[in-house]
Amino acid sequence: MSHHYDDHDHDKLLRWRDDLRAASVADGDFPAMALFLVKPQATGSHEIFRRYRTEFEQRNAGFANLVIFGMHGVSATVRSLLAQTGLSESDLPVMMLAPADEPASVIAVNLPAGESLEGGDDPNGDGTCDYLAPWQDVLDRIRITKRGRPLRLMGVQGRKLDGPDLRELAATALASSPS
């Protein structure tokens, strides 16, 4: 049985594939590509996506650079993308990030699984932030990366994924999914 979120995410996957084909994400215009795979109840991760979207839009990044799936339900598209990247549903919510000039250098960053950022900006909740959440560290790195410069991800708290190329992921997921 197909759910509305299956159709929604499949349509978005088609659009992402088409935008990736049309856009030159590796031309140095914007330094990053990010893919968010979430669950509906992980609204803290939805807020993190919105923060990324705001930053990306302010710097004229396109849809090819930033996309989210799973906000309305864990769709067949989410499952296919997880399979293509070697992740599973237990890894949700997750952000996959790569420098635009190295789309196969993908790092998976875990996101808050709850309804809030769970102290993502201030883990102690009292203004005494001991560290930055990995997603915030990456966002800060994107903010300071100047146009035409490569995004540096060395030291980001995340998991290096072996194999997926974010530039090719949408087409691969579509080719592997049942019609």
Sequence and secondary structure as in RCSB ss.txt:
>XXXX:A:sequence
MSHHYDDHDHDKLLRWRDDLRAASVADGDFPAMALFLVKPQATGSHEIFRRYRTEFEQRNAGFANLVIFGMHGVS
ATVRSLLAQTGLSESDLPVMMLAPADEPASVIAVNLPAGESLEGGDDPNGDGTCDYLAPWQDVLDRIRITKRGRP
LRLMGVQGRKLDGPDLRELAATALASSPS
>XXXX:A:secstr
   HHHHHHHHHHHHHHHHHHHS TTSSSS EEEEEE  TT HHHHHHHHHHHHHHHHTT  GGGEEEE SSS  
HHHHHHHHHHT  GGG SEEEEEETT TT  EEEE   SSS TTSS TTSSS   S  HHHHHHHHHHH  TTS 
   TT SSEE SS  TTTHHHHHHHHS  
